[in-house]
Amino acid sequence: MKCRYVAGTIVFITSAKLISTLAYIDFRSVTDGIPHDEYPTTASTRTTTAPEPVPTLAHFDPYLMGGFRNQHMRFVAFVAHAVDRNISQILLPSLRWLAHYNSPNSIRHDLLFDVRYWNARAAELGLPVLVDYDPGVLEGIYQMQNESDRVGKSSARVEAVPCWNVSSGLFSGLDEAVLRHPKTNIRRIEVLEMIGQGEENGIYAHCRCGLEDAAAHYNCTIRAQGRFTRLIPHGGLKGNGRLWNEYMSLQRRRGSASEMVTIHNQSVPIYPDHVHVERAIFELLRPSKYLSVALEGALGKAMRNTSADCAHGRGCEIDDGPTPRVLALHPRVEPEMLGHRCARFMESNLTRVFERCEHFTPFLDAENDDGESMRGYRFNLVFIAVSAGQVLQQADRQDDLGLITNQNRDAFLHAREYGLFGRNRMGIPIFESGIDSAANVKFPPTSSHGDLEGGASSQFVSPESLGVLELVASIINFFTAVKADIFVGVRGSSFSTDVFSVRYYQHKNLGRLENYIIGPDGIHQLHGPPPPHSCN
């Protein structure tokens, strides 16, 4: 069998006789990729999630794996896979975010992030749009020329079979009971090998027909009685997974070598920009309207609490102006990180973290120095991005790890009570956004897999009832830090690294970027994008 391109279609020829014209897909769009750092030239606006009859990338795992930012890395790799192959659509219901490491609970992408904003700017930045599942558009039957002149239409004898199960939110034929069982370790299962199975008569066999090779795809669909799907499965595989390895490949493509430049008479390292697809995602991935309400409320609540402290006679460092200057601090001192190999890049003692911030000259503001017990600072409200539940745990162990855990607990409780740098009087007020704000988020009625249900009279549901409270808290913490006037983070944390990155690409044209890295050797300003995330 030979195949050749004819005006954007694939024509299969055997013995000089036309067998079938597969007009539904141009295989060049799947195989001829463009570099990640090449800028797009198209700029049309898309406001709908209705799919077009074109190849559509679908995530076959039941959810992205890892913590919030590690899931984000895999999401970047997934989108990059589509960009490399010129695939213009991603199946929205296939994107699900995991609650946390040891939980089978997950939530739909569109409940967490603003899909309308993404689709409106996707073409402008060269990214695929996110679309809903419509079997009438994404599934079909090939018609042989001797049966009908129509192409891609259903015949009377063979019906199209949906390759996506809207009830389970998985590829048809995948065993939901296994993949979503609390004790199932997805890292040990080859989910891709399960696609196309599940029925004795093989009606889902075409769901795994590959698109990389035109002849193989044709033979696969013929064996499936001509059924085809426009869904292209892609996902993790065992261990850290293919998406993690693909993301690491993106970082190698970006490079890690820094260039030394002189800024304010100091020689500082400047790291390479991220590849284009990741830069674009940093710009497009915004919180959904459900989370945005919580984000806006977090700062307002902090200001109200501070005003209440002032009313009760406690010290108050908030100016009378309507908008405070916020410093966001991500110290990463949770007990589970203290023994991690990345911890060597971090200051593990929270008291020393606070002291370094207190005495760091660029944070001081001489005009607001009262000359007495309290220095003046360029910020008057501090957001601390920590997992309070972990930091406040009392350690029973008597070794160094137990000692520093309890010291950090005491330092955190003191900052809660007296503010940052507070001693005999109230210091700079602090607030924590995550869990409290996440508890107030109201999602539309959903099933266990996030499919919208009910009418206007239905009750809203909370992240806690869906089992995703910690995930939502992490996202709120992340975007609260992104919006701060000043951010202090750490090296070796994917959370800090991505906050640095998003702030750099979103703020660099606004002239209000201030990123700092704190570690065992002090605080240093980060100019340009951060170095690639690594513990090496």
C-alpha positions, 0 to 999 in steps of 0.5 A: 500500500502507498499513500500520498498527500492530495490537497490536505487529504490522505489518499490511499492507493493499492494497485492503482485503485482508489480505496478510500479518501480520509478527508477528516484529517491532514496527517501533516498537522500531526507529524510536522511540528514547530519549535516550542520557542517559535512565535505564532502568526495567527490571531483569531479569537475563540469564545466557544468550547464547541469542537471542530472536526479536527484531531483533538488531543485527549489526556488518557490518565484519570488525572494529572499526577503530583502536587499542584505545580508538578501537575502544572509541569505535566500540563505544560508538557501535554500542551507542548505535545499538541503544539509540536504536532500542530494539534489545534484542540485539547479535549477539556473533560480529559483534563483533571487535577488531583487533590493531593498526593495520596488521594484519588479525588480530582476535579475538572480543569474548567472549575479551576481555571478560566477556559474562556480567557484561554480560548480567547487568546490561544490562537494569538499565542499559538496554543490549542483551544480547549473543547468539550466532547461532541461525538457527532463531531469527533467520532465517525465512520469511513465510507468506502468509495464503492459504498457511498460517495460520502466521507466521514459519515455514518453508514446504515450498517455500522454505527459510530462508537464514542471513544470518550465516556462522559459518565466516567470522564475516561476513554471508553473501555477503561476500568473506572473501578480500578483507575479511581480506586483509592488504593490504585497507584497510577504510576504502576499502571500502563493506562495506555495499554488499556485503551481499546479494551473492555468489550468482547466484540472489540467495539473500542479497538479503534480508540487507540488507532495511532495517527503518527503513521497514515497506513497503520491508521488506515489498517486499524480503522478498517479492522474496526469496521471503518470506525474512527475517532479524532481523539488522540490519546496522550498521557503519563505511562509508568513511573514519573511518566512520559509527561514528566520526561517531556517537561524535563526535555523542555527544560533542557531545550531552554538551557540552564546556563546563565549570563552574567550582567551588571545591574546597579554596579553588581554582577548578577546571573540572568537565566534563559527565557522559558520556551514559548509554549511555557511562557504562553501558558504562564500568561493564559492560565488564570483562575476561574471565576469561582476562585477569583472571588476567593482571591479578591476576598482574601486581601479584603479579609486581611485588611478587615482583620487588621482594622479590627486589631487597630480598633482594639488598641493593637499596633497597626501598620496598615496605611490609611490608603485603600490598597496596601503594599503586600509582601508574599513569602514562601519559606517552604518550611513544612516538615515534609520538606525539611528532610527533602534533598532540595532543602539544602537550598532553603533556610529551614529555620523560620525565625532566621527567615523572618530575621533576614527579611527584617534586616534586608536593606532593600525592604527598608523605607526610611521615610516610614521609620518612626525612629523608635521601636519599629522600622519603616518598611516598603510593605505593610501587609505580609502574605505567608504561603504555607500549609499551616496545618503542617507547620503547626504540627507538634513534633514528638521526635527529639532529633534535629528535625523534630527540634526545628519543626517545633521551633518553626511552629513557635515562630509561626504562632508568634507571627500570627499573634504579633505580626512580622517583626512584632515584639513589644508592639504589633508588627506588620500584619500577616495573613494566610489565604489558602485553606480559609479562602478555599473553604469559601469557594462555591462550585456549581453542582457537580457529580463525582467526576465534575459534570455539571448537574441541576438547575438554578435552584441546586445548591452549590458545592464546596471544595471540601465536599469534592475532596479537593480542598488542599488543591484549591488552597494551593491554587489560591495561595499561588495566585495570591503570591503572583499578585503581591507587590514583592515576592520572596521564595526559595530555590528548589521549590516548584511552587516558588519557581513558578511564582517567580516565572508567572510574575516575571512574564506577567509583570515585566512590562508593567514595571513592578516586578520584585522577586527575591530568593531566600536561602542559607546565605541570605536574600538575593534579588532575582533579575529575569526568569528563574533558573530551571526547577531542579534539586541538583 
